[in-house]
């Protein structure tokens, strides 16, 4: 794992400090950026999100879906955790903490937005960082590729309906048009761009000896070029979000901690459910590890983008999704450590 992934929480923390500082120092600049919208989509943030997401989508090889039958039990576990358990437990924790336990600490409108941000995180299973977690736990790379590909296909059709349902149950009304545009803009189009890029790389290798090796090398070179820009996109988005939220954060610093508590409980809780289920299903360790970790972590880039589109750059929903970024990496690294020290719980890896 590179220095960026290993110290992501540090970079996010520094970006938060920079964003708050700039937001207090130059509020007019952030106000100008906030006004650059088309159909409720902020142009600047959309560019940054695309810079983040595109390299991740290029990594995904949808031809791997043909191998879906090789490890069916692990994939079943992944799908159940991601789409039938995690979104609903995240929503339940949001309701519990912000409608009851923290009800006296936040105003009702902000509480609803924090719940909305948590729901959007819960409905977005991890796409990119799961490759890092899988590698750190010696997970099967082919299986990891299959599960990410399958989940991305499901996400195209399931993200909007589940999000709308849970938000509606929470008495948070959102325009379906904006939700569908967000899925189109931040899931479907980047996926298509990734597929097209891979095909172009493969086509350019047709006349070269050792086509597969040449295509893989071209892909690796492209990803190496794009990765720094992906990092810049993520950190710039965090700077913007916390710049917009600067006054709120300074006046209510406890808000970050309040949001982080249920997010941490959710992450550890989902992992326990998935890990025990994997042990009960007698999955090999190299399948159990990525199957559990993809359900535990989040596609926070998507959650951030949709929260901004639905509720605005200044919203509590956008703030909650960014806090999810801050919480996720140290928690996931602790789970990686745990997984690596419990390999004996599982049958020998295939």
Phi, psi and omega per residue, in radians:
X1 nan 2.318 -3.090
X2 -1.278 3.033 -3.087
X3 -1.125 -0.521 3.130
X4 -1.193 -0.880 -3.117
X5 -1.107 -0.713 -3.071
X6 -1.146 -0.632 -3.083
X7 -1.992 0.562 -3.105
X8 -0.998 -0.707 3.141
X9 -1.069 -0.618 3.119
X10 -1.152 -0.822 -3.129
X11 -1.124 -0.695 3.103
X12 -1.103 -0.758 3.134
X13 -1.063 -0.764 3.107
X14 -1.125 -0.663 3.112
X15 -1.158 -0.625 3.080
X16 -1.091 -0.824 3.132
X17 -1.073 -0.749 3.124
X18 -1.114 -0.752 -3.138
X19 -1.089 -0.796 3.129
X20 -1.108 -0.745 3.138
X21 -1.075 -0.852 -3.136
X22 -1.152 -0.640 3.134
X23 -1.111 -0.621 3.097
X24 -1.360 -0.559 -3.061
X25 -1.449 -0.718 -3.079
X26 -2.262 1.113 -3.096
X27 -1.096 -0.507 -3.102
X28 -1.137 -0.624 3.125
X29 -1.122 -0.757 3.133
X30 -1.176 -0.606 3.093
X31 -1.135 -0.693 3.114
X32 -1.102 -0.778 3.121
X33 -1.092 -0.711 -3.111
X34 -1.086 -0.469 -3.101
X35 -1.441 -0.155 -3.117
X36 -1.466 1.359 -3.077
X37 -2.180 2.591 2.970
X38 -2.349 2.115 -3.141
X39 0.928 0.802 3.113
X40 1.184 0.184 3.114
X41 -1.890 2.072 3.116
X42 -1.288 2.185 -3.015
X43 -1.126 -0.783 -3.087
X44 -1.115 -0.829 -3.139
X45 -1.139 -0.675 3.121
X46 -1.038 -0.720 3.107
X47 -1.090 -0.804 3.139
X48 -1.089 -0.727 -3.139
X49 -1.108 -0.741 3.123
X50 -1.105 -0.701 3.095
X51 -1.062 -0.590 3.098
X52 -1.270 -0.847 -2.935
X53 -1.359 -0.676 -3.032
X54 -0.935 -0.836 3.128
X55 -1.055 -0.567 3.122
X56 -1.166 -0.731 -3.104
X57 -1.220 -0.515 3.106
X58 -1.138 -0.522 -3.132
X59 -1.190 -0.409 -3.007
X60 -1.457 2.203 3.141
X61 -1.908 1.808 -3.059
X62 -1.260 -0.207 3.029
X63 -1.163 -0.318 -3.142
X64 -1.222 -0.267 -3.125
X65 -1.090 -0.406 3.101
X66 -1.098 -0.328 3.136
X67 -1.617 0.264 -3.040
X68 -1.046 -0.465 -3.093
X69 -1.458 -0.063 -3.063
X70 -1.303 -0.561 3.111
X71 -2.346 1.122 -2.996
X72 -1.106 -0.647 -3.089
X73 -1.129 -0.723 3.116
X74 -1.119 -0.691 3.140
X75 -1.207 -0.666 3.080
X76 -1.041 -0.769 3.111
X77 -1.057 -0.796 3.127
X78 -1.003 -0.831 -3.083
X79 -1.159 -0.744 -3.138
X80 -1.098 -0.815 -3.131
X81 -1.108 -0.824 -3.037
X82 -1.206 -0.647 -2.950
X83 -2.028 -0.250 -3.120
X84 -2.040 -0.197 -3.118
X85 -2.135 -1.022 -2.976
X86 -0.982 -0.838 -3.117
X87 -1.037 -0.630 -3.046
X88 -1.389 -0.612 3.069
X89 -1.222 -0.627 3.100
X90 -1.118 -0.777 3.105
X91 -1.090 -0.743 -3.136
X92 -1.074 -0.740 3.112
X93 -1.158 -0.675 3.085
X94 -1.058 -0.814 3.107
X95 -1.066 -0.812 -3.085
X96 -1.046 -0.851 -3.033
X97 -1.335 -0.778 -2.998
X98 -1.631 -0.294 3.037
X99 -1.674 -0.294 -3.077
X100 -2.276 -1.219 -3.012
X101 -1.101 -0.684 -3.127
X102 -1.852 0.263 -3.028
X103 -1.034 -0.574 -3.118
X104 -1.480 -0.087 -3.059
X105 -1.799 -0.304 3.132
X106 -2.332 2.661 3.107
X107 -1.299 2.666 -3.045
X108 -0.987 -0.677 -3.124
X109 -1.151 -0.779 3.112
X110 -1.124 -0.678 3.136
X111 -1.025 -0.747 3.129
X112 -1.111 -0.655 3.139
X113 -1.240 -0.644 3.086
X114 -1.117 -0.720 3.091
X115 -1.060 -0.754 3.140
X116 -1.057 -0.762 3.120
X117 -1.086 -0.717 3.100
X118 -1.109 -0.723 3.131
X119 -1.070 -0.781 -3.135
X120 -1.102 -0.635 3.044
X121 -1.124 -0.729 -3.083
X122 -1.185 -0.452 -3.095
X123 -1.615 0.017 -3.089
X124 -2.028 1.588 3.121
X125 -1.200 2.663 -3.022
X126 -1.072 2.463 3.100
X127 -2.010 -0.785 -2.999
X128 -1.753 -0.956 -3.029
X129 -1.111 -0.354 3.134
X130 -1.083 -0.483 3.054
X131 -1.110 -0.642 3.103
X132 -1.198 -0.832 -3.132
X133 -1.085 -0.698 -3.141
X134 -1.102 -0.743 3.138
X135 -1.112 -0.716 -3.104
X136 -1.194 -0.417 3.140
X137 -1.815 0.201 -3.126
X138 1.025 0.683 3.089
X139 -1.279 2.767 3.122
X140 -1.190 1.992 -3.071
X141 -1.126 -0.615 3.132
X142 -1.169 -0.720 3.103
X143 -1.131 -0.733 3.134
X144 -1.028 -0.726 3.125
X145 -1.104 -0.735 3.132
X146 -1.101 -0.832 -3.061
X147 -1.147 -0.658 3.107
X148 -1.160 -0.738 -3.141
X149 -1.094 -0.798 -3.142
X150 -1.118 -0.760 -3.133
X151 -1.127 -0.616 3.113
X152 -1.174 -0.664 3.076
X153 -1.116 -0.781 3.110
X154 -1.080 -0.685 -3.091
X155 -1.041 -0.615 3.141
X156 -1.003 -0.674 -3.054
X157 -1.719 -0.445 -3.000
X158 -1.769 -0.441 -3.036
X159 -1.033 -0.895 -3.084
X160 -1.122 -0.867 -3.128
X161 -1.074 -0.753 -3.126
X162 -1.188 -0.740 3.108
X163 -1.057 -0.829 -3.127
X164 -1.086 -0.713 3.141
X165 -1.100 -0.880 -3.085
X166 -1.197 -0.655 3.068
X167 -1.147 -0.692 3.112
X168 -1.135 -0.740 3.090
X169 -1.073 -0.535 3.130
X170 -1.473 0.160 -3.107
X171 1.085 0.569 3.082
X172 -1.960 1.846 -3.076
X173 -1.516 2.249 3.124
X174 -2.243 2.548 3.095
X175 -1.262 2.183 3.138
X176 -1.025 -0.638 -3.109
X177 -1.039 -0.783 -3.139
X178 -1.161 -0.671 3.138
X179 -1.122 -0.769 3.140
X180 -1.187 -0.663 3.087
X181 -1.091 -0.666 3.133
X182 -1.112 -0.759 3.108
X183 -1.102 -0.754 3.120
X184 -1.083 -0.785 -3.031
X185 -1.307 -0.655 -2.979
X186 -1.903 -0.102 3.088
X187 -2.132 -1.068 -3.008
X188 -1.159 -0.904 -3.105
X189 -1.108 -0.748 3.060
X190 -1.099 -0.628 3.085
X191 -1.087 -0.795 3.119
X192 -1.083 -0.746 3.124
X193 -1.072 -0.691 3.114
X194 -1.135 -0.753 3.122
X195 -1.099 -0.789 -3.140
X196 -1.086 -0.712 3.137
X197 -1.081 -0.792 3.132
X198 -1.085 -0.690 -3.135
X199 -1.171 -0.658 3.103
X200 -1.119 -0.736 3.125
X201 -1.107 -0.725 3.118
X202 -1.166 -0.696 -3.139
X203 -1.120 -0.712 -3.138
X204 -1.182 -0.259 -3.129
X205 -1.694 -0.034 -3.040
X206 -1.046 -0.612 -3.084
X207 -1.691 0.220 -3.121
X208 -1.935 2.401 3.115
X209 -1.096 2.555 -3.072
X210 1.035 1.073 -3.046
X211 -0.958 -0.784 -3.078
X212 -1.091 -0.789 3.138
X213 -1.104 -0.686 -3.135
X214 -1.153 -0.757 3.131
X215 -1.119 -0.741 3.127
X216 -1.102 -0.701 3.133
X217 -1.153 -0.723 3.112
X218 -1.097 -0.705 3.120
X219 -1.123 -0.786 3.137
X220 -1.071 -0.716 3.131
X221 -1.139 -0.696 3.125
X222 -1.132 -0.796 -3.132
X223 -1.115 -0.649 3.102
X224 -1.106 -0.616 3.112
X225 -1.255 -0.688 -3.063
X226 -1.393 -0.468 -3.014
X227 -0.970 -0.799 3.121
X228 -1.033 -0.629 3.126
X229 -1.222 -0.603 3.072
X230 -1.076 -0.735 3.103
X231 -1.104 -0.775 3.130
X232 -1.067 -0.712 3.126
X233 -1.068 -0.784 3.138
X234 -1.100 -0.891 -3.072
X235 -1.179 -0.633 3.107
X236 -1.134 -0.666 3.094
X237 -1.107 -0.737 3.120
X238 -1.103 -0.753 3.107
X239 -1.018 -0.789 3.142
X240 -1.089 -0.850 -3.081
X241 -1.052 -0.782 -3.113
X242 -1.349 -0.402 2.998
X243 -1.155 -0.723 3.096
X244 -1.171 -0.539 -3.074
X245 -1.673 0.130 -2.958
X246 -0.948 -0.866 -3.084
X247 -1.117 -0.691 3.127
X248 -1.132 -0.749 -3.097
X249 -1.151 -0.713 3.141
X250 -1.167 -0.678 -3.115
X251 -1.407 -0.417 -3.120
X252 -2.369 1.166 -3.067
X253 -1.143 -0.383 -3.130
X254 -1.222 -0.231 -3.100
X255 -1.037 -0.731 -3.131
X256 -1.021 -0.792 3.136
X257 -1.142 -0.672 3.134
X258 -1.104 -0.701 3.131
X259 -1.236 -0.660 -3.056
X260 -1.162 -0.570 -3.061
X261 -1.042 -0.994 3.126
X262 -1.144 -0.523 3.106
X263 -1.134 -0.702 3.109
X264 -1.184 -0.724 3.099
X265 -1.066 -0.744 3.118
X266 -1.066 -0.820 -3.073
X267 -1.090 -0.872 3.140
X268 -1.182 -0.647 -3.123
X269 -1.141 -0.800 3.121
X270 -1.099 -0.682 3.132
X271 -1.095 -0.760 3.140
X272 -1.047 -0.793 3.126
X273 -1.045 -0.854 -3.080
X274 -1.166 -0.726 -3.068
X275 -1.195 -0.725 3.092
X276 -1.155 -0.670 3.101
X277 -1.131 -0.707 3.116
X278 -1.100 -0.681 3.100
X279 -1.163 -0.748 3.123
X280 -1.106 -0.626 3.138
X281 -1.395 -0.071 3.122
X282 1.022 0.744 3.078
X283 -1.306 2.545 3.012
X284 -1.156 2.697 -3.031
X285 -1.063 -0.658 -3.084
X286 -1.280 -0.164 3.009
X287 -1.749 -0.708 -3.115
X288 -1.068 -0.741 -3.069
X289 -1.038 -1.020 3.139
X290 -1.173 -0.539 3.121
X291 -1.082 -0.678 -3.141
X292 -1.357 -0.664 -3.037
X293 -1.269 -0.545 3.128
X294 -1.216 -0.517 3.091
X295 -1.389 -0.432 -3.102
X296 -1.410 -0.693 -3.096
X297 -1.565 3.008 -3.020
X298 -2.209 2.681 2.982
X299 -1.477 1.272 -2.966
X300 -1.151 -0.462 3.107
X301 -1.070 -0.754 3.113
X302 -1.152 -0.777 -3.123
X303 -1.050 -0.749 3.120
X304 -1.067 -0.821 -3.082
X305 -1.102 -0.774 -3.109
X306 -1.207 -0.682 3.114
X307 -1.051 -0.718 3.120
X308 -1.142 -0.766 -3.117
X309 -1.123 -0.706 -3.071
X310 -1.415 -0.704 -2.965
X311 -2.066 -0.224 3.097
X312 1.779 2.783 -3.090
X313 -1.147 -0.508 -3.090
X314 -1.568 0.061 -2.962
X315 -1.374 2.756 3.024
X316 -1.175 -0.495 3.116
X317 -1.123 -0.769 3.095
X318 -1.107 -0.715 3.120
X319 -1.081 -0.749 -3.114
X320 -1.086 -0.686 -3.135
X321 -1.189 -0.605 3.117
X322 -1.259 -0.630 3.040
X323 -1.063 -0.576 3.068
X324 -1.032 -0.659 3.083
X325 -1.112 -0.786 -3.091
X326 -1.102 -0.657 -3.088
X327 -1.384 -0.650 -2.903
X328 -1.091 -0.821 -2.984
X329 -1.112 -0.895 3.122
X330 -1.093 -0.628 3.113
X331 -1.144 -0.777 -3.123
X332 -1.150 -0.642 3.096
X333 -1.127 -0.618 3.078
X334 -1.162 -0.620 3.113
X335 -1.259 -0.633 3.052
X336 -1.030 -0.777 3.110
X337 -1.041 -0.770 -3.135
X338 -1.117 -0.783 -3.129
X339 -1.057 -0.765 -3.106
X340 -1.170 -0.351 -3.139
X341 -1.785 0.145 3.100
X342 -2.229 0.457 3.139
X343 -1.052 -0.513 -3.124
X344 -1.218 -0.158 3.089
X345 -1.275 -0.319 -2.992
X346 -2.031 2.867 3.069
X347 -1.177 2.823 -3.094
X348 -1.047 2.381 -3.128
X349 -1.049 2.525 3.141
X350 -1.301 nan nan
